[in-house]
Amino acid sequence: MTHDQQFLVGSLMTLALLAVVVGGPLYILYRLMPRIQRARLDRQVEHHMRRGMANQGSIDRVRDKLTREYYEEG
């Protein structure tokens, strides 16, 4: 095998190795990213819904308190 052939084979092997080392994780991320984004969105929605429920409880307590004060005065 001549020096030029060895250089060509080495270059191709280097490109193949880089393709596997860099391309593999990129492909896996490309395939998993929709699931990751969907899970993140679900967590955000759940957080906001829980805060809304907590706020609704506070709103109900304040409304009941104000209603009682209004009827005690009137």
C-alpha positions as CSV (number, residue, x, y, z in Angstrom):
1,M,0.0,0.0,0.0
2,T,1.5,3.3,-1.0
3,H,1.8,6.3,1.2
4,D,-1.1,8.1,-0.7
5,Q,-3.4,5.1,-0.2
6,Q,-2.5,4.9,3.5
7,F,-3.3,8.6,3.9
8,L,-6.6,8.2,2.1
9,V,-7.6,5.2,4.3
10,G,-6.6,7.1,7.4
11,S,-8.5,10.2,6.4
12,L,-11.6,8.1,5.7
13,M,-11.3,6.3,9.0
14,T,-10.9,9.7,10.8
15,L,-14.0,11.0,9.0
16,A,-16.0,7.8,9.9
17,L,-14.9,8.1,13.6
18,L,-15.9,11.8,13.7
19,A,-19.2,11.0,12.1
20,V,-19.9,8.3,14.7
21,V,-18.7,10.4,17.7
22,V,-20.3,13.6,16.7
23,G,-23.2,12.5,14.5
24,G,-24.5,9.7,16.9
25,P,-25.3,12.0,19.8
26,L,-26.7,14.7,17.5
27,Y,-29.0,12.1,15.9
28,I,-30.1,10.8,19.4
29,L,-30.8,14.4,20.6
30,Y,-32.7,15.1,17.4
31,R,-34.9,12.0,18.1
32,L,-35.4,12.7,21.8
33,M,-35.8,16.5,21.8
34,P,-39.6,16.5,21.1
35,R,-40.1,14.2,24.2
36,I,-37.9,16.4,26.3
37,Q,-39.7,19.6,25.2
38,R,-43.1,17.9,25.8
39,A,-42.1,16.9,29.3
40,R,-40.8,20.4,30.1
41,L,-44.1,21.9,28.8
42,D,-46.1,19.4,30.9
43,R,-44.1,20.4,34.0
44,Q,-44.6,24.1,33.4
45,V,-48.4,23.7,32.8
46,E,-48.6,21.6,36.0
47,H,-46.7,24.2,38.0
48,H,-49.0,27.0,36.7
49,M,-52.1,25.0,37.4
50,R,-51.0,24.3,40.9
51,R,-50.3,28.0,41.5
52,G,-53.7,28.8,40.0
53,M,-55.3,26.4,42.4
54,A,-53.4,27.9,45.4
55,N,-54.4,31.3,44.2
56,Q,-58.0,30.2,43.9
57,G,-57.9,29.0,47.5
58,S,-56.6,32.4,48.6
59,I,-59.3,34.2,46.5
60,D,-62.0,32.1,48.1
61,R,-60.8,32.7,51.6
62,V,-60.6,36.5,51.1
63,R,-64.0,36.6,49.4
64,D,-65.5,34.6,52.3
65,K,-63.8,36.9,54.9
66,L,-65.1,40.1,53.1
67,T,-68.5,38.6,52.7
68,R,-68.7,37.8,56.4
69,E,-67.5,41.4,57.3
70,Y,-70.0,42.9,55.0
71,Y,-72.9,41.0,56.4
72,E,-71.8,41.5,60.0
73,E,-71.8,45.3,59.5
74,G,-75.0,45.4,57.6
